[in-house]
Amino acid sequence: MATAYVLINCELGKEETIIESLKHLDSVKEVYGTFGAYDVIAKIEHAEKEKLREIIIWSIRKIEYIRSTLTLMGIEGQN
């Protein structure tokens, strides 16, 4: 199982809108609003690493009001 954590910067006041959008994506397992440099963090899982990449690029990064993302990929076997 491939895992990634996506740290998200969004437009001011749109955090809850983005969190709700992320909750509707099947591969999103957890999502939280955060304090600090990023506004939202999402844990994404999928059986195929390539499919995980596609979800991040074509589904998550295209959500309205997202300004930028930083993706951290988990190392398989180090969990």
Secondary structure, DSSP 8 states (H G I E B T S, - for coil): -EEEEEEEEE-TT-HHHHHHHHHTSTTEEEEEE-SSS-SEEEEEEESSHHHHHHHIIIIITTSTTEEEEEEEE--TT--
